[in-house]
Amino acid sequence: MEEFKGKVAFITGAASGIGLGIAKACGKAGMKVVIADLRRKAIDEALPYFNERGWPVHGIQLDVTDREAYERAADEAEAVFGKIHLLVNNAGVEVPRNPLWQSSYNDVDFIVNVNIKGVINGIKTIVPRMLKHGEPSHVVSTSSQSGLSVIPGFTLYCMTKAAVFGMMETLASDLKGTNVGASVFAPGPVKGNLGATSKEVRPESLKNSDADTQAAPPPAPAARAAAPMFDFDRLTMPAEEAGERVLRGVRRNDLYIFTHSEFKNGARAKAEAILRAFPDQPENEDFKKAFSFLTYNPIYDTQTTPGPLD
């Protein structure tokens, strides 16, 4: 998908943070933007930015875990703007930091429902519509660098974000040769409000009541004192810049959209660890031919290296 002007973008979790940054990049590129978010007040606060600039925008209150509501939202978007060309599955949540065995089942249900099932619902609702209209289209789903390189204590978050990687890699394979492309967006630290919004959108039925649920304790005062002090606001990427990187990735039909080159060494270390784990033994060429669909996927060959933003 190379042309954006006049096309329709449907973005979930788009009323703040990274989602709003992507929405702004889409508006700037001349797209008609659907801001889908569970928080009606946040939608109303986001819309004036677009209206003041004369950018076509429409807000829809949507719970991405509600499949029937998702179908209605897609119908509404098409009624207002027409065919959907860009789907950004950006809605996501986090839960308190805990080892898995100390995490509550309420946390499990909450994060899996939004971070995994919400992405599935978006794909199942909108991709068939894209395939039907046949115009150049694209799907982006927001994962995280934590889906590649895990963080101790964040099993649930890392697990769900890793699932998005697998989902989008497979989707890209399944959509090869169609009018629809697919990318996984894995940002590093970007200015946002994920912690606050996660608490805000958590259903009352999943408020933690498990007796064994305790947030991990903060570092001891001595450890905090020994840690170097950084201006994290200066080090985190503006959401608008992250949004521009997403659009560049869509235009390039990238399989992976990353934001920070500082994560490259960690990714390399993981890849090399995986390679070292394979047994050192001769390969059976007949096996490789018989199971080529398992042993190699050419979708990975499509990824090239982007340069700096224009």
Secondary structure as UniProt FT lines:
FT   TURN            5..6
FT   STRAND          8..12
FT   HELIX           17..28
FT   TURN            29..30
FT   STRAND          32..37
FT   HELIX           40..52
FT   TURN            53..54
FT   STRAND          57..61
FT   TURN            64..65
FT   HELIX           67..81
FT   STRAND          86..89
FT   HELIX           100..102
FT   HELIX           105..112
FT   HELIX           113..117
FT   HELIX           118..133
FT   STRAND          137..142
FT   HELIX           145..147
FT   TURN            152..153
FT   HELIX           155..175
FT   TURN            176..177
FT   STRAND          180..186
FT   HELIX           194..201
FT   HELIX           204..206
FT   TURN            211..212
FT   HELIX           221..226
FT   HELIX           232..235
FT   HELIX           239..252
FT   STRAND          256..258
FT   HELIX           261..263
FT   HELIX           264..277
FT   HELIX           285..290
FT   HELIX           292..295
FT   HELIX           298..302
//
